[in-house]
Amino acid sequence: LSSASRFDDPAVAQALAGKAAVSRRRTPDEKISIVTAAHPVYADGQLVGALAVEETSNSILILQNRAVEALMNMSLLAFALTIGLLLAFATRLSLRVRRLRDQVEASIGADGRVQGGITFTRASDELGDLGRSFHAMHERLAQYNRYLETMAGKLSHELRTPITIVCSSL
């Protein structure tokens, strides 16, 4: 690019005429843009020359690439954190559902008797509501099962009482 610098640039000509100017041009191979900024230089109120500064578009492209790289890195980091949080949340939910299922399955024995129990939970979400419903249902089923188990003794007592009265009367 050392041969790309030109003193006949329109911005330099304007600066030598006493007016600051900026111009942009392409290199002969059309791959890079060169920006030239020129400003007049005065000494004792008289124009003595011009100061020209040139910069290629490579530094702008480097900054642009760094910005895109930073954006991509932040996006990937946010994506990874989101996936991690969603995976942790889904794992926690599936563990709670599996634990509730195991408690429900263990609460009724193979012979149909109510055994064990379902842990009462204080969670305020839908799984907590489901767990409390299962707990209440299990308690009602256990009460009904106890009633059925004691009903045979009650019926036998009720049947024996009239027969005993008849026998004693006879």
LINWO-V911984 format. One record per residue. N is the residue number from 1. RES is the residue in one small letter. PHI is phi as a letter, one per 40 degrees, with the letter a starting at -180 (999 if undefined). Layout:
n	res	phi
N	RES	PHI
N	RES	PHI
This chain:
n	res	phi
1	l	999
2	s	c
3	s	c
4	a	c
5	s	c
6	r	b
7	f	c
8	d	c
9	d	c
10	p	d
11	a	c
12	v	c
13	a	c
14	q	c
15	a	c
16	l	c
17	a	c
18	g	h
19	k	b
20	a	c
21	a	a
22	v	b
23	s	b
24	r	b
25	r	a
26	r	c
27	t	c
28	p	d
29	d	c
30	e	g
31	k	c
32	i	b
33	s	c
34	i	b
35	v	b
36	t	b
37	a	b
38	a	b
39	h	b
40	p	c
41	v	b
42	y	b
43	a	b
44	d	f
45	g	g
46	q	b
47	l	c
48	v	b
49	g	i
50	a	b
51	l	b
52	a	b
53	v	b
54	e	b
55	e	a
56	t	c
57	s	c
58	n	c
59	s	c
60	i	c
61	l	c
62	i	c
63	l	c
64	q	c
65	n	c
66	r	c
67	a	c
68	v	c
69	e	c
70	a	c
71	l	c
72	m	c
73	n	c
74	m	c
75	s	c
76	l	c
77	l	c
78	a	c
79	f	c
80	a	c
81	l	c
82	t	c
83	i	c
84	g	c
85	l	c
86	l	c
87	l	c
88	a	c
89	f	c
90	a	c
91	t	c
92	r	c
93	l	c
94	s	c
95	l	c
96	r	c
97	v	c
98	r	c
99	r	c
100	l	c
101	r	c
102	d	c
103	q	c
104	v	c
105	e	c
106	a	c
107	s	c
108	i	b
109	g	c
110	a	c
111	d	c
112	g	g
113	r	c
114	v	c
115	q	a
116	g	g
117	g	a
118	i	b
119	t	c
120	f	c
121	t	b
122	r	b
123	a	c
124	s	c
125	d	b
126	e	c
127	l	c
128	g	c
129	d	c
130	l	c
131	g	c
132	r	c
133	s	c
134	f	c
135	h	c
136	a	c
137	m	c
138	h	c
139	e	c
140	r	c
141	l	c
142	a	c
143	q	c
144	y	c
145	n	c
146	r	c
147	y	c
148	l	c
149	e	c
150	t	c
151	m	c
152	a	c
153	g	c
154	k	c
155	l	c
156	s	c
157	h	c
158	e	c
159	l	c
160	r	c
161	t	c
162	p	c
163	i	c
164	t	c
165	i	c
166	v	c
167	c	c
168	s	c
169	s	c
170	l	c
